[in-house]
Amino acid sequence: MVYPGKNHKQYETPKRRFEKSRIDDENRLVIEFGLRNKRELWKAQSTLRRYRRAARDLLALKSSVTDEALIARKEDELLGHLAKYGLLPEGAGIGDVLAMKTENELERRLQTVVYRKGLARSPKQARQMITHGHISVNGRKVTIPGCRIRKSEESEVRYYGNSPFTGEAHPERGRIVSGGRQ
């Protein structure tokens, strides 16, 4: 049993350590999303694995249990949670959960949202801006690049109030526009 206050791993490492195709795919994702290391990628894959496991459990429950209300409630909880975070659209089904890719999970990270909104020139710069405290969500400073952003919070991602990036004359904001990229 794990002590509740003690940190433990939130990811599983790959079973085959030296599989070339997996390593190439991981390297591509690390570069594309500006991740610090493969551990961040493995965390996203583990989270996605948990969602898929829950969807498979629901499908198995449908075939064995006749309580339709319980199944519908659990399915609505899972799909509602994924829709709230923007991982799936509103009308999605269980099959869509099983078809999700790691990129879906990585797109919802604060670092990627900052880059996609045009607040930073690259994913690496977005990461640096977040860790240095230049980005806020709903007016609160967030310093964790891997923080998942809900769909409702996406419009509230902006520069922190007293950050030097709020001034239009800042040299790093040369091509960056507050509404998006030029």
C-alpha positions in Angstrom: 0.0 0.0 0.0 1.2 3.5 -0.9 1.5 6.2 1.7 -1.1 8.8 0.6 1.2 11.8 1.1 4.1 10.3 -0.8 4.5 11.1 -4.5 4.3 8.2 -6.9 4.7 7.8 -10.6 1.8 9.0 -12.7 3.0 7.1 -15.8 4.1 3.8 -17.1 7.3 3.4 -19.1 7.3 1.5 -22.4 7.6 -2.2 -22.3 10.1 -2.4 -25.1 12.8 0.1 -24.4 14.6 0.1 -27.8 11.8 -0.1 -30.4 12.9 2.2 -33.2 9.4 3.1 -34.5 8.2 4.0 -31.0 11.3 6.1 -30.3 10.9 8.0 -33.6 7.2 8.7 -32.9 8.1 9.9 -29.4 10.9 12.1 -30.6 8.5 13.7 -33.2 5.9 14.5 -30.5 8.5 15.8 -28.0 9.8 18.3 -30.6 6.3 19.2 -32.0 4.9 20.0 -28.5 8.1 21.3 -26.9 8.1 18.8 -24.1 11.0 18.7 -21.6 11.5 15.0 -21.7 9.7 11.7 -22.6 8.3 11.5 -19.1 5.8 14.2 -20.0 4.8 12.2 -23.1 4.4 9.0 -21.0 2.2 10.8 -18.6 -0.2 11.9 -21.4 -0.2 8.3 -22.8 -1.0 6.9 -19.3 -3.9 9.3 -18.9 -5.2 8.4 -22.3 -4.8 4.7 -21.4 -7.0 5.3 -18.3 -9.7 6.9 -20.4 -9.6 4.0 -22.9 -9.8 1.4 -20.0 -12.8 3.2 -18.6 -14.5 3.1 -22.0 -13.7 -0.6 -22.4 -15.1 -1.3 -18.9 -18.3 0.5 -19.9 -18.6 -1.6 -23.0 -18.1 -4.8 -21.0 -20.7 -3.5 -18.4 -23.2 -3.0 -21.2 -23.0 -6.6 -22.2 -23.3 -8.0 -18.7 -25.4 -5.7 -16.6 -29.1 -4.9 -17.4 -29.2 -1.7 -15.3 -29.4 0.8 -18.1 -29.6 3.8 -15.8 -26.3 3.0 -14.2 -24.6 2.5 -17.5 -26.0 5.7 -19.0 -24.9 7.7 -15.9 -21.3 6.3 -16.1 -21.2 6.9 -19.8 -22.4 10.5 -19.4 -19.8 11.1 -16.7 -16.9 9.9 -18.8 -18.0 11.7 -22.0 -18.9 14.8 -20.0 -15.5 14.9 -18.4 -13.7 14.5 -21.8 -16.0 17.2 -23.4 -15.3 19.6 -20.5 -11.6 19.3 -21.2 -12.1 19.6 -24.9 -10.7 16.2 -25.7 -13.9 15.1 -27.4 -16.8 17.1 -29.1 -20.2 17.2 -27.3 -21.9 14.5 -29.3 -19.1 11.9 -29.1 -19.6 8.3 -28.2 -17.7 5.5 -26.6 -16.1 4.6 -29.9 -14.6 8.1 -30.1 -12.9 7.6 -26.7 -11.2 4.4 -28.0 -10.1 6.3 -31.1 -8.4 9.1 -29.2 -4.7 9.8 -29.9 -1.9 11.1 -27.7 -1.9 14.3 -29.7 -5.5 15.0 -28.3 -4.2 15.0 -24.8 -1.1 17.0 -25.6 -3.2 19.7 -27.3 -4.9 20.5 -24.0 -1.7 21.4 -22.1 -1.2 25.0 -21.1 2.1 25.1 -23.0 0.4 24.1 -26.3 -2.6 26.4 -25.7 -0.3 29.4 -25.2 1.6 28.6 -28.4 -1.5 28.0 -30.4 -3.1 31.3 -29.3 -0.1 33.2 -30.5 1.2 34.4 -27.1 4.6 32.8 -27.8 6.7 32.2 -30.9 7.5 28.6 -30.2 6.5 25.8 -27.8 9.8 26.2 -26.0 9.2 29.9 -25.5 5.7 29.2 -24.3 7.1 26.8 -21.7 9.6 29.4 -20.6 7.0 32.1 -20.3 4.8 29.8 -18.2 7.6 28.8 -15.8 8.7 32.4 -15.4 5.2 33.5 -14.4 4.2 35.5 -17.4 0.9 33.6 -18.2 -2.4 33.6 -16.3 -5.5 31.5 -16.6 -8.7 33.3 -15.3 -6.5 36.0 -13.9 -4.4 33.6 -11.7 -0.7 33.1 -12.5 0.0 29.5 -13.5 3.6 28.2 -13.6 3.0 24.6 -14.6 3.4 24.0 -18.4 1.7 20.6 -18.2 -1.5 21.9 -16.6 -4.5 20.8 -18.6 -6.8 23.6 -19.7 -10.6 23.2 -19.9 -12.4 24.3 -23.0 -14.1 27.0 -21.0 -10.8 28.4 -19.7 -9.1 28.5 -23.1 -10.4 32.0 -23.8 -9.1 33.2 -20.4 -5.4 32.3 -21.1 -3.4 35.6 -21.4 -0.4 37.4 -20.1 -0.2 37.9 -16.4 -1.2 41.4 -15.2 2.2 42.9 -14.4 4.2 40.9 -16.9 6.5 42.8 -19.2 4.9 41.0 -22.1 1.6 43.0 -21.6 3.3 46.0 -23.1 2.9 46.2 -26.9 6.5 47.5 -27.2 8.2 44.4 -25.8 10.8 43.1 -28.2 9.7 39.5 -27.9 6.2 40.5 -29.0 7.4 41.6 -32.4 5.2 39.3 -34.5 2.8 38.2 -31.8 -0.7 39.7 -31.7 -2.9 39.4 -28.7 -5.8 37.8 -30.7 -3.6 35.3 -32.5 -0.5 34.9 -34.8 0.1 37.3 -37.7 
